[in-house]
Each structure stands twice: as structure tokens, then as C-alpha cells.
């Protein structure tokens, strides 16, 4: 298999063993004479697949199925912006604004009820994580985006609150060890770190779900999907299969601790160069503790140099390095499945480019 160094922000790189195991089921699943994409989602093999992947999710998170439910839905994280608000905003919800996706979540929630923006880094174009949050008394929940793909920031530690904690974890799901029992709801679009596009994973605390608003549109109620075990309508079967293979790959690779250690090492290869050459490779994030391990953002001395950097990198099979259209610059997305070799290749290219263009 001829693999380039893929730094795309999403859909992101997938583990090669997952790609290998997946290609077989496209043609035939479990020797049943049909593709997994042709099978009824209510057939015993597919129901068994969903049971297995839910168990694998909760095992990785060290959570009990008695306390938490796992859903696989369509609509991406953007659908979750609306669903979270519709289901759980009653009086006032606290939100932390750390960039585009957090802003979009706030926009949707304001259409439903009262929103308190407890903290924001908008004043400096989202280049830091706000620390001193102004929380509401008795908030319905506190919502935050754990990792910010566009701006390259990450919550190093969880926000402190007495309210239920709700998190958009789309771009760093299963990238590190966390006490997942602190969350009441987590959602994650799969295509950045745990699978292909087309599926969104939701992990919801049952006690939190019991307090959800009722009399909602059927498809927008979490209770609908929990009661139907993600089978109220046809779920994204094939993406869920890939997610399950990715979860098994994480376990085989040593679990979340091993994944986190490798992510720290990979990011260090690039951040160390940025720190060594701060007047040439200018890190976009103000404080080192706020740096993402998944999306590394930086600028060069001029837009012309940035364009040249990206063009020459692409010619060397270092693909997907152009920054988001809203901020420009360079962005290297180094999700779980991005190999160390790719990060080393990028670091070597950065040294070479500096030598030739300083």
C-alpha cells in the first residue's frame, strides 16, 4: 500500500490495520454472501456488531452500561449542537466559546433558550483557552469543545463546574486518558479521530437523560434513540463497523495511555521545532499548555512563504497542511492514526525548508 503522509483535518487518517480489515467486509461480511453495507440493520449480525461496539466504547472509557448509554447517529456534530440544547436547556446553559464549532453550538442553543457565555477567547482570535469562567448559578449544563481543530487549542484539564458537563470531543476523542465519569454527555463526529464520516458517537449518562425535556420532535430526542438502541431509523452501519475496528486497534496498541504517550511524542517533534525557530515558525497558540496534540497550527514570516511551504510539502507527499480558510497559515493534523514517521518527515521538511528559505 502506497501511503502518503496525511495531515488532513478531517476526514482524517485511519489506521492501516483498520483499512485492511475493513476492505474485506465491503465485499462480504461473516461469510454470509453479502456486503456489510447490504445487510439489514435489524439482522442478528448487525445487532451483535452494535452491541459489541457499545461495549468496547464503555470499556475504553471505564464506564458501566448501567450508568451510560452509547448512540450512533447521523447529522454530525452540527446536529448535536441543536439536540443538546433542545433536550437539556431549561433555564440557562453555560457555554465556553473557543472557536468556530463552539460558536456554532452557542448560536444553536440561543435559538432554544438562555445561554451564558461563561468564557471566550474571541478577543484574541481564539488563540488561547479561557481559564476564569463566569458560571451561572444552577446552570442546566456547561458545554465546551475539548479540542479546537481550526485554531489548534485544547483544554489541558476539564473545566470546574457543579453543573453537568457536556463536551464536543469530535477531534480528540480517545486521544488521551480522562476520567470520563465526570461527563454527563459527550458527542464526537467520527471522521476526525475514530472512524470515517457519516457517524456521530454520543455517550450519555442515564441520570442526565432522565431529566431531558419531553414532547420534542421524535428524531431530535435522545430518549428516542436510547430506547431504540440507535435503531429507530437505519443507522450508519458501515461507519460503525470501522469505528469498532478502530477501537480494537486502540486496545491492541496498548490502550489510551499508550495512545496518549505517542501523541505527546509526535506533537513534540513539531512543537520543538516551532520553539527552536519562533521568529520563523510562529506558533498560533499563545500558551504552551493550551496547545492541541491533534492540530498543530503555525505561520511563516509571509503568506508567500506559507504558500511555498505547502506546495513543496505536497510535492514530498506531505499532504493536507493548508490552514483552515478562515485563518490561513499551516495546520498539521496528527490524529491517533497518524504515524510517528509522518511527524518526523514533517519535522525534517521544516528544517530543510528553513535552511533553504531563511
N, C-alpha and C positions, 0 to 999 in steps of 0.2 A: 504494500500500500504506500503510495507516494503522498506523504503528508507535508503540507506547508506549516509554517509557524502561524497559528491562527489567534489573533488578538482581538477578534470581533467582540463587541459589547453585547451582542445578542441578536439572533440566536448565537450561542457561544459554543466553544469546543466541547466535544463529548469524549469520554474515554475510549480508546481504541478497542479494548476488550468488550465494551458495551456495543460498539458498532458491529463487531464480529458476531456477537451472539444475536444481535437484532436482525441482521440480514437474513438469517435462516428462517425466522418466523414470518417474514414478509411473504415467503412462498408457501410455507406450511407450518402449522402450529401443532405440536404434540402428535405428529403422525396422523392427523385427522383428515388429511386430504384437502385442506383449505387454509388460506392465509388467516392470520390473526385478525386482519382487517375485514375479513368476510364473515366473521362469526357473530352470532347473536350475543349481545351484551348480557343476556339473561341465561345463557348456556352455562352449564356447570363449570367448564374450564375457565371461562372469563370471570365468573363469580369467585372462583377459587383464586384467580390472579389478584382480584381486588382485595380479597381477604388477606392474601399474603403481603401485598404492598402496604396495606394499612398497618399490619403487624410490624413490618420492617421499619416503617416511619416511626412508630411509637417506641420501638426498641432502641433506635438510634437516639431518640430524644429522652430516653429513660422515663417514659410516661406510661401510665396504665390506661387500658381501653375502658376501664370503669370510670375514669375521670375525663378522658378526652376522646373526641371523635375526629376522624380524618375524612376529608372530602376531596374529590377531584372534579373540578368544574371547568366550564368553558368561560370565555369572556376576558381572560387575562386579569392582571392586577387592576386594570382600569374598571372592570366590573365590580371588583371588591371595594373600590373607593365608594361606590354607591351602596353596595349591600351592607357594608359595615355601618354606615350612617343610618340607613333605613331600619336596620334591625336593632340598633342599640342607642341611638341618640334619643334621649327622653327630655332632659333639661338642658345641660351644657356638656359638650365634649371638649377635652383638651387635645390640641394638635401641635406638633413641633414641625416647623417649616424649614427644611434643609435642602430644598431644591425643587426641580420640576415636578417630580412624581408626588412629593409631599404637598406641593402647591395644588396639584390636581385633586388630590384627596380632600384637601381643605375646601376647594371650590365645590366639590360634590356634596360634602357634608353641610355646607352653608345653605344648600337648597332644601335640606331636610329640617334643620333646626339650628340652635345656637351653638356657635363654635368659639372657643377661646384659643387664640394662637399663643400658646404658653412660652414659646421661644422661636426665634427666627434668625437666620444668618443671611437674610436677603440684603442687608445693608452693605455687605462686602461680597456680593455675588456668590454667596453660599460656599465660601472657601474655608469655613470652619464649622464646628458643631457647637451650637449654643449650650451653655452649661447651667446658667442660673434661670431655671424655668419658673414662670409665674403661673402656678397651678390654681385651678378653681377649687372651691370647697365642694366636696361631694360630686366630683365630675363623673359623668357616665363611664368614661374611659379615657386613657391617654394613648394617642396614636402617634407612632413615629416610624420613620423609614430607616432601617438599620444601616443600610449601605446605599450611597448615592452614586449611581453609575455615571452620570454626566459630569459631576463636579469632583469626584474622587475622594469623598469624605465618608467616614464610618463612625458609628457610635462604638467607642472602645469599651464602654461599660453601659449597663442599662440605666435608663432614666429612673430616678427615685420618685415614686408616687404611691399613694394609698388606693388609687383608682385601678380598675382592671387595665392591664397593659395589652395593647393591640399593636401589632407590628407588620409592616410590609417588608418582608425579608426576601424579596424576589431575587436580588443579585448577590446575596451571600448566604443563602440557605445551606446549612450543613458544611460551612467553611471553617467552623471552629466549635470548640466546646462551649456550651452555655447551660445555665440552669433553666431549662425550658418550662419548668413548673411555675416560673414567675409570670408566664404569659397566659392571658385568657383567650387570645386569638392570634394566630399567625397565618398570613397568606403569602404565597410565593408563586409568581409566574414561573413555569418550569424552565423556560428557554435560556436562562442565563447561567444557571449553575447545577440543575438537577435533571435536565431532560430536554426534549425538543419543544418547539412551540405547539400550542394547541391545548395545553392543560394548565390548570392552576390548582395548586395544593392548598387546602385550608385545614388547619389544625385548631380545633375549638374546644375550650373547656366546657364540659356539660353543664356545670353550675351556671356559667355565664350564659349559655344558650337558653337555659330555663327562664332567664329574665328578659329574653328578647321581646321586642314588640310583636304584636299579633295583628291579624287582619291585614297582612301585606299581600302584594301581588305574589302569586304562588311561586313563580320561579325565582323571586328575589328574597325568599325566606330561607334562612339556613335550616330551620326546622324541617322544611320540605325535603331537603336533600339529606339531612341526617336520618330522618325516618325511612327514606327510600334507599339509604346506603349508597349514595351517589348514582343511583339507577332510576331517578324519577323520569329523566329522558335519556337518550343514548349518550353515554359518557365518552370521553376521548380515549378509547381503549388502547390504540397503538401507542400514543404518548405515555400512557400509564405503564405499559409494558416496559418502555425504555427507562422510565423513572425507576421502576423496580430493579432493573438490571444495574442502574447507576448506584442504587442503594447497596446492592450486593457487592459492587465494586468497592465502595467506600469501606465496607466491613472487611473485605479481603485485603484491602490496602492498609489495614491497621486501625480503622475507626476514625472518629472525629479528632482525636488527639494527634494522630499521625498526619491527617489531612491538614490540621492547623499548623503543625510544625513545618510542614513542607511549604504551605502558603506563606508563612513568615519568611522562610529562606528565599523563596522565589522573589517575593516583593523586595527583599533586602538587596538582591543583586542589582535591581534597577534604582531603588531609592538611594543606595550608597553612592552610585554614580552621580545622581542628582545633587547629593550633598557635597560631593567632591568638586563639582563644577557648577556652583549655584548661580554664577553670572552667565552661564551658557545654557544649561538645562535648568529652567526655573520652575520648581515645583509649584503647582497651582494651589495647594493646601497650605494654610498658614502655619498650623501647629502639627508637629510630627505625630502626636497622639491621636489626631483626627484623620490620619491617612488611611485610605482604604487598602486592604490587602487584595482586593479584587480588581479595582480600576485605578490605574496609576495615571495621573494627569500632569502634564507639564508643557511649558512653552520654550521656544528657542528665541534668540535675540530679535528675529524678524519673521513676519509671515512668509517672506520669500524663502528663508532658510527652513521653515517648517514644511513648506510645500516640497522643497528639495529633499528634505529628510524622509518624508513619507513616500515620495516617488522612488528614491533609491532603496529604501527599506523594502518596498513592494517588489522591486526587481530582484531582491535577495530572498524572496519568499517569506518576508515578514509582513503579514497581511493584516488589515483592519486597524491600522494605527491612527487614522484620522480622527481628531476630536469631534465631539458632537457639534452639529451645525450651529447650535445656539451659543457655543463658547469658543469653538476653534481649537487651535493647539494640537497636541498629540495626546492620545489616550491608549494605554496598553491594558487590555482586559485579560487578567491572568486567573481565570476561574479554576476551580478544583482540578479539572481535567487538563489544564494547560501544563505541559511537562516542564520540568526544570530546564531541559535542553533548550526549549523555546526562549525562556527568560535569559538564559546565558547567551544565546545567539543575539538577542536584542541588546543586552549589555555590551557585548563585543562590538556590535554595529555602532552603538552610541559612541564608544571610544574611537572607533575608526572614523566616524563622521566628524567628530570634534577635531581630530588630528588633521583631517583634510580640509576643514572649513572654518578653522578658528581665526 
